């Protein structure tokens, strides 16, 4: 009798592990799939996800290519406005402020670029952009970021009630060393799992531990 119960429990455990592994593989596939195709289409605004600013105030490589891509979308008539996100509110060296200045230098009229600063994570970027967009009566956006970041960003922005169209920068995923690509994919996969766990009501102490194991003790990027 005990042997039958043990076998049944072992079978259930194996099925759960297989289901979990399948789910993780699917999420990892989605992370890469979303970043392979530009899905931009006419929208109310183009939202640039914030990225690193160099100590001298210049945009870091990621922020530069994201802003350049957004400016090109604007020039192509995809949307009439650009929203830049990230960094402390009112800080002239925030990702949002530096991105705005770069967009203007690339030919976007200053009155067509809006700041959605006061955010330090992708989750906060989504909330800040939502507040700004709703204040202007906007509900659709082309979302610009690194290809492997877009799936998680899409989930968070749609969670704010916005309709978004992912538009990856021109980073060619095939040129990323496979170890780096695997690591980035895993990070994003964990971030998406974290979102799902929080929506299910899993305590923050548990999801916070998951984040620290992957992103490090001081990182909040998965948020």
N, C-alpha and C positions, 0 to 999 in steps of 0.2 A: 504493500500500500504506500509506504513512505517512498519507495523507489519510483512509483508511478507519479506521485506528487512532485518529486524532485525533477523527473524528466519533463513533466508538464511545465514546471516553473522555468526550467532551462530552455525549453522550446519557446516560451513566451519571451524570455530575456533575449534570446537570439533573434527573434522576430523584431523585437523593439530596437535592437542594435542595428539590424539590417535596415529597418525603416528610417532610423536616425541617420545612418550613413547615406542612404539614398537621398534624404532631404538635404543634407549638407552638400552632396555632389550636385544636386539640382540648383541650389542657391549659388554655388561656385560657378556653375555654367551660366546662370542668369547674370552674374556679375560681369563675366566676360562678354556675353551676348549683347547686353545693353550697350557696352562700350565699343562695339564693332560697327555700329550703324548710326548715321546722323538722322534723327527723326524730327528735326526742326521743321516747323510749319508756321504759318501766320498766327501770331499771338499778340497779347496786350503788351508784353514786355519780355526782355531777355534778362535772365538772372545769372550773374556770375558768382559762383561759389568762391568764397575767400580762400586765400593761400598765403604762404609765407612772404613777408616783406623783409628785405635785407636790412642789416643794421644802419646802413647809410640812407635808408628811406627809399631805395629803389625796389621795384617789384621783383620778387624772386622768379625763377624760371617758370614755375607753374602758374603763378598769377599773371605773368607776362603773356604766356600763350593762351590762357583763358580769356584775358581781356582782348587780345588781338583777334581771337576767334569770334568773340561777341561783337567787336567792332565791324568785322567783315559781315556778320549776319545782319547787323543794323544797316550797313551800306547796301546790302542786297534787298532791303525792304521787308525783312522777316517780321520785324516788330518796330514800333515807333519810339520805344523807350528802352533804356538799359538800367538795371538795378544792380548795384554792387553791394556785397555783403562782407561781414567779418570785421572783428576788432572792437576796441573800446569806443563807446559813443563819444563823438566829438574829437577824437584823436586824429590829428592830421597825418599820422603815420599808420593808421589802421589799414587793414587790407581793403576795406571799402573805399576809404579816401584815396589811397594810392591807386587803386583800380580806376576810380573815377577820373583822376588826373591823367592817367595813361590813356583812357578812352577818349578824353577830350583832345589829348595830343595826337591821337590817331584820326581825328577829324569828326568825332561825334560832338554835336552842339552841347554846350554845358547844360542848357535847360532840358536836355533829353536824358540826362544821367541822374539817377536818384540814389541816395545813400540809404542802405538798410543796415546800419552798423549796430553796435551794442550786442554783438553775438560772438561767442568763442567756439562754438561747435556747429556741426551740420544741422543738428536739431534746432539750435537757436537761430541759425541762418534761416531755416524754414519759417520759424515763427515770426522773426523780424521782417522777412520779405512778405509774408502773408499780411501783417498789419499794414505795411506800406501800400501793398497792392489793393487791399480792400478799401483803404482810405481814398484811393483814386478810382474805385469802381472796376478794378482789373481782377480777372480770375484765371487767366491763362498765361503761361510763361514757357519760353524756351530755356531749358536748364543747361548751363555750360559748366563743365568741370573736366577733370581727368577721366579718361574712359572707365577705369576700374572703380571710380568713386560714384558714378552716376546712378547705379542701381539702388544703392542705399539712399542716396540723396532723393531719388524719385519717390521712394517709399515714404520718406519723411515729409516731403513737400505735399504729396497726395494726402498724407495723414492730416495736413492742415487745411484740407478742403480745396486745394488748388489743382488745376489741370495743367500738367507739365509735359513738355516734349524734350526728352534728353538729346543733347547735342554735344558729343565728345570733342575735345580738342584733337588736333591732327597727330597726336602721339600714336605711333604705329605699335600696336601691342606685340607684333612679331619681332620687334627690335629690342624689346625688354628682355634681359637675361632671364632664363626660365626660373631660376631660383628666386629672383626678385619678383617676377610675376606671380609665382606660386605663393610667396609670402604676402604680397599685397592682396591677392585673391582671398587668402585665408583670413586676413585682417577684416576685409569687407564682409566676408561670410559670417564671421563671428559678430560683427556689428549688426548685421541683419537679424541674426538669431537673437541678439540682445533685445532688439526692438520687439520681436515677437514675444519674447519672454515677459517683457514689461507690459505688453498689451494683455497678456494672460494673467497679469496680476502677481507675477513672481516678485518677491521682495527685492528692493534695491540692493540690499546687502549681498544677495546672491549674484545679481547681474553685475554689480560693481566689482565683485571678485573676478568674474569672467572677463570683464574689461581690463582689470589690472594685470591679469595673467598674460594677456595678448598685447596690450598697448603700453604697459608699464605703469608704475604707481602714480605718475604725475600727468598722464595723458587723459584727455576727455574727448578726443577726436571721435570716438565711436558714438558719442552722444549726438 
